[in-house]
Amino acid sequence: MTPAPAGRRHFPEILALNAESVHFLSPLSAQQLEHLHAHAIYHRVVIDSQCVVAFLLALGPGAPYDSVNYRWFAARYANFLYVDRIVVSQAARGKGLASLLYEDLFHMARVHGFAQVVCEFDIDPPNPVSETLHRRFGFTQVGTQLVAAGSKLVSLQSAPVWAPHAD
């Protein structure tokens, strides 16, 4: 399987995958997805048996996005790719699809001269699967903040694009 560009035809499946993992993500409406897709630097899907089983959506600097986490990074970094969300279907977990998407994202980031990839994941309540994935790709914590009206604490993470995790 190879990541492929996401298109509007994939939106219903992307929205369903997001809803399946919404306890780790922010909710996503069709209108919000349309906006994010229009401003994404990287939006790819993994398809298995003609179904979207994973996706990754990332934005660069200057995107018109009001996410508190995106704004945190935009205030501190000039040359970054912000992973807004990466989702793998429950049925496809454990098959290396998140790593496949991250390898592709980091390759694209190197080709286009980005300095770092940034993201966040929940630490309260914890998301140990996401934490393990991000450590494998060289991410380290650069901050924390409360989100979702104070109901979640996220770890703000950054990884240098040149990190020895892919290629």
DRENDREN-953904 format. One line per field, with one value per atom (N, C-alpha, C): atom name; x, y, z. Coordinates in pm, whole numbers, plus 50000, padded with zeros to 5 digits. Layout:
# residues N
lomar (CA / ...) $
east (X / ...) $
north (Y / ...) $
up (Z / ...) $
This chain:
# residues 167
lomar (N / CA / C / N / CA / C / N / CA / C / N / CA / C / N / CA / C / N / CA / C / N / CA / C / N / CA / C / N / CA / C / N / CA / C / N / CA / C / N / CA / C / N / CA / C / N / CA / C / N / CA / C / N / CA / C / N / CA / C / N / CA / C / N / CA / C / N / CA / C / N / CA / C / N / CA / C / N / CA / C / N / CA / C / N / CA / C / N / CA / C / N / CA / C / N / CA / C / N / CA / C / N / CA / C / N / CA / C / N / CA / C / N / CA / C / N / CA / C / N / CA / C / N / CA / C / N / CA / C / N / CA / C / N / CA / C / N / CA / C / N / CA / C / N / CA / C / N / CA / C / N / CA / C / N / CA / C / N / CA / C / N / CA / C / N / CA / C / N / CA / C / N / CA / C / N / CA / C / N / CA / C / N / CA / C / N / CA / C / N / CA / C / N / CA / C / N / CA / C / N / CA / C / N / CA / C / N / CA / C / N / CA / C / N / CA / C / N / CA / C / N / CA / C / N / CA / C / N / CA / C / N / CA / C / N / CA / C / N / CA / C / N / CA / C / N / CA / C / N / CA / C / N / CA / C / N / CA / C / N / CA / C / N / CA / C / N / CA / C / N / CA / C / N / CA / C / N / CA / C / N / CA / C / N / CA / C / N / CA / C / N / CA / C / N / CA / C / N / CA / C / N / CA / C / N / CA / C / N / CA / C / N / CA / C / N / CA / C / N / CA / C / N / CA / C / N / CA / C / N / CA / C / N / CA / C / N / CA / C / N / CA / C / N / CA / C / N / CA / C / N / CA / C / N / CA / C / N / CA / C / N / CA / C / N / CA / C / N / CA / C / N / CA / C / N / CA / C / N / CA / C / N / CA / C / N / CA / C / N / CA / C / N / CA / C / N / CA / C / N / CA / C / N / CA / C / N / CA / C / N / CA / C / N / CA / C / N / CA / C / N / CA / C / N / CA / C / N / CA / C / N / CA / C / N / CA / C / N / CA / C / N / CA / C / N / CA / C / N / CA / C / N / CA / C / N / CA / C / N / CA / C / N / CA / C / N / CA / C / N / CA / C / N / CA / C / N / CA / C / N / CA / C / N / CA / C / N / CA / C / N / CA / C / N / CA / C / N / CA / C / N / CA / C / N / CA / C / N / CA / C / N / CA / C / N / CA / C / N / CA / C / N / CA / C / N / CA / C / N / CA / C / N / CA / C / N / CA / C / N / CA / C / N / CA / C / N / CA / C / N / CA / C / N / CA / C / N / CA / C / N / CA / C / N / CA / C / N / CA / C / N / CA / C / N / CA / C / N / CA / C / N / CA / C) $
east (50083 / 50000 / 50088 / 50044 / 50115 / 50018 / 50060 / 49972 / 49938 / 49813 / 49765 / 49702 / 49703 / 49639 / 49491 / 49450 / 49309 / 49230 / 49110 / 49020 / 48883 / 48801 / 48666 / 48589 / 48617 / 48548 / 48579 / 48691 / 48730 / 48669 / 48608 / 48562 / 48467 / 48368 / 48280 / 48356 / 48455 / 48532 / 48626 / 48684 / 48771 / 48691 / 48572 / 48487 / 48448 / 48421 / 48387 / 48506 / 48626 / 48746 / 48770 / 48754 / 48773 / 48674 / 48548 / 48446 / 48479 / 48538 / 48576 / 48682 / 48766 / 48876 / 48860 / 48739 / 48719 / 48761 / 48767 / 48812 / 48958 / 49036 / 49174 / 49190 / 49085 / 49092 / 48982 / 48987 / 48873 / 48770 / 48642 / 48540 / 48568 / 48515 / 48539 / 48410 / 48362 / 48243 / 48287 / 48193 / 48223 / 48276 / 48218 / 48263 / 48406 / 48437 / 48573 / 48672 / 48636 / 48724 / 48750 / 48647 / 48663 / 48764 / 48753 / 48844 / 48988 / 49005 / 49139 / 49201 / 49122 / 49172 / 49219 / 49144 / 49178 / 49309 / 49347 / 49468 / 49580 / 49557 / 49657 / 49774 / 49892 / 50011 / 50024 / 49976 / 49982 / 49848 / 49779 / 49657 / 49651 / 49685 / 49692 / 49613 / 49573 / 49498 / 49571 / 49542 / 49585 / 49458 / 49457 / 49339 / 49371 / 49281 / 49292 / 49156 / 49153 / 49027 / 48926 / 48974 / 48894 / 48830 / 48882 / 48832 / 48946 / 48917 / 49016 / 49031 / 49154 / 49180 / 49270 / 49325 / 49409 / 49421 / 49447 / 49475 / 49561 / 49629 / 49709 / 49686 / 49660 / 49637 / 49732 / 49812 / 49910 / 49902 / 49927 / 49923 / 50060 / 50088 / 50212 / 50187 / 50292 / 50278 / 50185 / 50114 / 50028 / 49891 / 49856 / 49723 / 49617 / 49502 / 49393 / 49320 / 49378 / 49327 / 49325 / 49213 / 49199 / 49227 / 49281 / 49316 / 49414 / 49386 / 49474 / 49612 / 49617 / 49746 / 49824 / 49756 / 49823 / 49876 / 49793 / 49836 / 49957 / 49965 / 50079 / 50208 / 50204 / 50323 / 50352 / 50250 / 50268 / 50332 / 50306 / 50365 / 50512 / 50559 / 50695 / 50787 / 50730 / 50809 / 50773 / 50872 / 50849 / 50836 / 50905 / 50917 / 50881 / 50751 / 50705 / 50591 / 50572 / 50452 / 50378 / 50253 / 50172 / 50080 / 50098 / 50011 / 49883 / 49778 / 49650 / 49586 / 49597 / 49542 / 49598 / 49619 / 49655 / 49566 / 49497 / 49400 / 49416 / 49413 / 49412 / 49288 / 49214 / 49092 / 49126 / 49030 / 49052 / 49087 / 49024 / 49047 / 49187 / 49250 / 49381 / 49496 / 49469 / 49577 / 49674 / 49799 / 49903 / 49966 / 49929 / 49983 / 50088 / 50128 / 50231 / 50184 / 50054 / 50004 / 50037 / 50034 / 50072 / 50219 / 50304 / 50446 / 50462 / 50386 / 50390 / 50356 / 50251 / 50212 / 50319 / 50375 / 50478 / 50605 / 50644 / 50761 / 50739 / 50620 / 50587 / 50586 / 50528 / 50523 / 50664 / 50750 / 50885 / 50964 / 50943 / 51009 / 50966 / 50837 / 50786 / 50841 / 50849 / 50901 / 51047 / 51126 / 51267 / 51277 / 51200 / 51203 / 51168 / 51074 / 51026 / 51094 / 51194 / 51275 / 51215 / 51120 / 51067 / 51168 / 51174 / 51271 / 51224 / 51094 / 51043 / 50898 / 50861 / 50723 / 50678 / 50560 / 50509 / 50370 / 50333 / 50203 / 50175 / 50063 / 50035 / 49962 / 49971 / 49889 / 49850 / 49742 / 49690 / 49785 / 49808 / 49881 / 49791 / 49679 / 49580 / 49443 / 49363 / 49390 / 49499 / 49573 / 49690 / 49653 / 49743 / 49733 / 49868 / 49895 / 50027 / 50064 / 49968 / 49999 / 50056 / 49993 / 50042 / 50178 / 50195 / 50324 / 50436 / 50413 / 50514 / 50547 / 50446 / 50468 / 50554 / 50519 / 50590 / 50734 / 50759 / 50898 / 50983 / 50923 / 50997 / 51039 / 50965 / 50996 / 51072 / 51128 / 51215 / 51145 / 51017 / 50947 / 50987 / 50998 / 51022 / 50926 / 50898 / 50805 / 50869 / 50795 / 50841 / 50747 / 50641 / 50545 / 50425 / 50337 / 50209 / 50104 / 49979 / 49871 / 49740 / 49651 / 49517 / 49430 / 49349 / 49257 / 49120 / 49025 / 48890 / 48830 / 48832 / 48777 / 48842 / 48972 / 49048 / 49030 / 48964 / 48939 / 49051 / 49144 / 49255 / 49385 / 49491 / 49626 / 49699 / 49754 / 49827 / 49975 / 50053 / 50196 / 50223 / 50283 / 50318 / 50455 / 50465 / 50582 / 50644 / 50776 / 50847 / 50952 / 50970 / 51074 / 51147 / 51279 / 51353 / 51331 / 51316 / 51291 / 51408 / 51527 / 51643 / 51664 / 51575 / 51590 / 51603 / 51684 / 51711 / 51601 / 51480 / 51370 / 51315 / 51348 / 51291 / 51395 / 51360 / 51448 / 51564) $
north (49882 / 50000 / 50125 / 50222 / 50349 / 50463 / 50563 / 50679 / 50747 / 50784 / 50850 / 50984 / 51080 / 51208 / 51189 / 51256 / 51254 / 51343 / 51301 / 51381 / 51387 / 51472 / 51489 / 51356 / 51269 / 51140 / 51056 / 51089 / 51017 / 51077 / 51196 / 51268 / 51187 / 51116 / 51039 / 50938 / 50870 / 50771 / 50839 / 50952 / 51028 / 51073 / 51126 / 51171 / 51054 / 50938 / 50820 / 50774 / 50775 / 50737 / 50836 / 50964 / 51064 / 51041 / 51014 / 50990 / 50866 / 50765 / 50642 / 50668 / 50769 / 50799 / 50935 / 50988 / 51125 / 51145 / 51037 / 51052 / 51096 / 51080 / 51127 / 51250 / 51291 / 51400 / 51501 / 51612 / 51703 / 51654 / 51682 / 51645 / 51715 / 51659 / 51712 / 51706 / 51822 / 51828 / 51826 / 51804 / 51806 / 51944 / 52049 / 52186 / 52209 / 52164 / 52178 / 52099 / 51978 / 51897 / 51966 / 52021 / 52095 / 52208 / 52283 / 52395 / 52344 / 52242 / 52189 / 52133 / 52060 / 52002 / 52112 / 52219 / 52329 / 52396 / 52390 / 52458 / 52362 / 52233 / 52132 / 52133 / 52116 / 52094 / 51945 / 51864 / 51719 / 51664 / 51593 / 51522 / 51395 / 51285 / 51157 / 51050 / 50952 / 50839 / 50710 / 50608 / 50472 / 50393 / 50327 / 50253 / 50105 / 50026 / 49881 / 49825 / 49741 / 49683 / 49793 / 49899 / 50012 / 50093 / 50079 / 50155 / 50234 / 50356 / 50437 / 50376 / 50335 / 50274 / 50362 / 50470 / 50561 / 50692 / 50800 / 50928 / 51015 / 51109 / 51209 / 51342 / 51445 / 51580 / 51675 / 51751 / 51842 / 51979 / 52082 / 52220 / 52284 / 52384 / 52459 / 52593 / 52674 / 52806 / 52895 / 52983 / 53079 / 53028 / 52907 / 52854 / 52927 / 52952 / 53015 / 52911 / 52879 / 52772 / 52820 / 52806 / 52862 / 52762 / 52646 / 52548 / 52608 / 52593 / 52646 / 52581 / 52454 / 52386 / 52436 / 52449 / 52504 / 52644 / 52727 / 52864 / 52865 / 52769 / 52761 / 52742 / 52648 / 52624 / 52742 / 52799 / 52911 / 53031 / 53048 / 53159 / 53136 / 53012 / 52977 / 52929 / 52882 / 52825 / 52891 / 52905 / 52969 / 52867 / 52755 / 52662 / 52522 / 52493 / 52369 / 52307 / 52179 / 52109 / 52064 / 52104 / 52071 / 51954 / 51843 / 51727 / 51755 / 51787 / 51814 / 51686 / 51582 / 51453 / 51341 / 51229 / 51104 / 50999 / 50924 / 50827 / 50696 / 50587 / 50453 / 50383 / 50320 / 50250 / 50143 / 50116 / 50012 / 49879 / 49847 / 49719 / 49709 / 49824 / 49823 / 49854 / 49870 / 49902 / 49785 / 49820 / 49718 / 49674 / 49737 / 49700 / 49798 / 49894 / 49988 / 50104 / 50128 / 50233 / 50373 / 50394 / 50525 / 50553 / 50454 / 50471 / 50496 / 50426 / 50447 / 50593 / 50646 / 50784 / 50881 / 50855 / 50945 / 50939 / 50822 / 50814 / 50897 / 50888 / 50965 / 51116 / 51154 / 51295 / 51351 / 51279 / 51327 / 51337 / 51243 / 51250 / 51378 / 51404 / 51525 / 51650 / 51648 / 51764 / 51791 / 51685 / 51703 / 51759 / 51703 / 51747 / 51896 / 51941 / 52079 / 52173 / 52125 / 52212 / 52255 / 52179 / 52213 / 52174 / 52252 / 52228 / 52123 / 52121 / 52027 / 51992 / 51879 / 51835 / 51849 / 51906 / 51928 / 51868 / 51836 / 51776 / 51783 / 51729 / 51711 / 51579 / 51525 / 51409 / 51422 / 51354 / 51361 / 51292 / 51361 / 51295 / 51280 / 51353 / 51336 / 51368 / 51268 / 51125 / 51080 / 50977 / 50937 / 50865 / 50880 / 50809 / 50742 / 50630 / 50568 / 50517 / 50477 / 50430 / 50546 / 50662 / 50779 / 50822 / 50818 / 50855 / 50766 / 50636 / 50541 / 50569 / 50589 / 50620 / 50745 / 50850 / 50976 / 50968 / 50895 / 50879 / 50808 / 50708 / 50637 / 50730 / 50837 / 50930 / 51053 / 51046 / 51152 / 51272 / 51261 / 51372 / 51385 / 51509 / 51538 / 51648 / 51649 / 51747 / 51885 / 51985 / 52123 / 52212 / 52154 / 52227 / 52141 / 52196 / 52132 / 52241 / 52202 / 52296 / 52221 / 52286 / 52234 / 52274 / 52181 / 52206 / 52149 / 52165 / 52111 / 52157 / 52289 / 52350 / 52294 / 52264 / 52215 / 52068 / 51994 / 51852 / 51761 / 51817 / 51738 / 51817 / 51745 / 51802 / 51738 / 51822 / 51770 / 51798 / 51707 / 51724 / 51780 / 51897 / 51960 / 51907 / 51852 / 51775 / 51833 / 51818 / 51860 / 51756 / 51733 / 51642 / 51709 / 51707 / 51763 / 51678 / 51743 / 51670 / 51580 / 51619 / 51540 / 51419 / 51399 / 51288 / 51155 / 51062 / 50935 / 50831 / 50861 / 50768 / 50714 / 50777 / 50735 / 50753 / 50703 / 50707 / 50620) $
up (50000 / 50000 / 50000 / 49927 / 49915 / 49944 / 50022 / 50043 / 49910 / 49895 / 49774 / 49813 / 49722 / 49753 / 49790 / 49896 / 49935 / 49842 / 49811 / 49729 / 49793 / 49740 / 49797 / 49798 / 49704 / 49702 / 49827 / 49894 / 50015 / 50142 / 50131 / 50251 / 50339 / 50284 / 50374 / 50459 / 50399 / 50475 / 50574 / 50536 / 50627 / 50748 / 50724 / 50835 / 50925 / 50867 / 50947 / 51031 / 50971 / 51048 / 51162 / 51134 / 51238 / 51353 / 51319 / 51421 / 51504 / 51440 / 51509 / 51616 / 51595 / 51688 / 51754 / 51759 / 51806 / 51953 / 52031 / 52169 / 52178 / 52068 / 52063 / 51975 / 51907 / 51810 / 51840 / 51768 / 51773 / 51672 / 51697 / 51599 / 51466 / 51359 / 51226 / 51145 / 51102 / 51018 / 50872 / 50783 / 50639 / 50600 / 50654 / 50622 / 50672 / 50792 / 50845 / 50761 / 50722 / 50639 / 50506 / 50447 / 50321 / 50338 / 50446 / 50474 / 50494 / 50577 / 50603 / 50476 / 50400 / 50276 / 50180 / 50172 / 50081 / 50119 / 50247 / 50294 / 50332 / 50316 / 50353 / 50256 / 50311 / 50229 / 50200 / 50293 / 50280 / 50327 / 50241 / 50279 / 50196 / 50261 / 50190 / 50263 / 50185 / 50239 / 50204 / 50281 / 50248 / 50220 / 50106 / 50063 / 50060 / 50117 / 50115 / 50074 / 49975 / 49924 / 49891 / 49827 / 49781 / 49894 / 50017 / 50131 / 50193 / 50236 / 50308 / 50447 / 50479 / 50610 / 50697 / 50639 / 50716 / 50639 / 50714 / 50649 / 50739 / 50677 / 50748 / 50679 / 50760 / 50710 / 50781 / 50705 / 50763 / 50695 / 50775 / 50729 / 50750 / 50670 / 50683 / 50749 / 50758 / 50819 / 50736 / 50805 / 50738 / 50701 / 50741 / 50709 / 50791 / 50732 / 50806 / 50892 / 51005 / 51090 / 51233 / 51300 / 51435 / 51546 / 51515 / 51618 / 51717 / 51845 / 51949 / 51941 / 51904 / 51893 / 51771 / 51658 / 51539 / 51570 / 51634 / 51664 / 51758 / 51850 / 51942 / 51860 / 51765 / 51683 / 51591 / 51529 / 51437 / 51506 / 51634 / 51709 / 51742 / 51729 / 51772 / 51660 / 51550 / 51443 / 51310 / 51224 / 51094 / 50981 / 50990 / 50878 / 50926 / 50935 / 50995 / 50916 / 50937 / 50892 / 51017 / 51030 / 51146 / 51112 / 51182 / 51163 / 51242 / 51169 / 51235 / 51284 / 51202 / 51244 / 51158 / 51225 / 51159 / 51221 / 51135 / 51184 / 51106 / 51179 / 51119 / 51171 / 51081 / 51124 / 51226 / 51312 / 51413 / 51348 / 51238 / 51170 / 51110 / 51080 / 51014 / 51108 / 51236 / 51330 / 51343 / 51368 / 51384 / 51253 / 51142 / 51011 / 50961 / 51045 / 51007 / 50919 / 50913 / 50824 / 50874 / 51005 / 51057 / 51025 / 51040 / 51005 / 50856 / 50773 / 50629 / 50595 / 50657 / 50632 / 50682 / 50800 / 50852 / 50768 / 50721 / 50633 / 50507 / 50451 / 50332 / 50363 / 50475 / 50516 / 50536 / 50607 / 50631 / 50500 / 50410 / 50279 / 50207 / 50203 / 50139 / 50208 / 50339 / 50413 / 50377 / 50364 / 50325 / 50183 / 50091 / 49952 / 49940 / 50023 / 50014 / 50114 / 50186 / 50270 / 50402 / 50455 / 50586 / 50694 / 50800 / 50907 / 51007 / 51036 / 51135 / 51109 / 51164 / 51167 / 51312 / 51332 / 51466 / 51479 / 51602 / 51628 / 51777 / 51816 / 51958 / 51976 / 52097 / 52132 / 52278 / 52314 / 52450 / 52548 / 52661 / 52770 / 52893 / 52895 / 53000 / 52942 / 52908 / 52924 / 52827 / 52866 / 52786 / 52656 / 52559 / 52431 / 52407 / 52475 / 52466 / 52327 / 52246 / 52111 / 52029 / 52038 / 51966 / 52019 / 52149 / 52207 / 52154 / 52149 / 52098 / 51952 / 51869 / 51728 / 51714 / 51784 / 51769 / 51818 / 51924 / 51969 / 51864 / 51795 / 51690 / 51577 / 51557 / 51450 / 51499 / 51618 / 51667 / 51728 / 51757 / 51819 / 51966 / 52012 / 52152 / 52196 / 52323 / 52377 / 52381 / 52330 / 52333 / 52413 / 52465 / 52547 / 52579 / 52662 / 52692 / 52700 / 52683 / 52707 / 52727 / 52802 / 52823 / 52704 / 52658 / 52547 / 52581 / 52492 / 52509 / 52642 / 52661 / 52782 / 52908 / 52897 / 53011 / 53041 / 52953 / 52980 / 52931 / 52850 / 52798 / 52813 / 52842 / 52841 / 52724 / 52635 / 52521 / 52535 / 52479 / 52466 / 52328 / 52320 / 52194 / 52154 / 52034 / 51991 / 51865 / 51852 / 51732 / 51698 / 51568 / 51520 / 51405 / 51407 / 51294 / 51170 / 51057 / 50933 / 50895 / 50932 / 50897 / 50988 / 51087 / 51182 / 51106 / 51158 / 51089 / 51108 / 51063 / 51082 / 50951 / 50842 / 50715 / 50604 / 50487 / 50367 / 50389) $
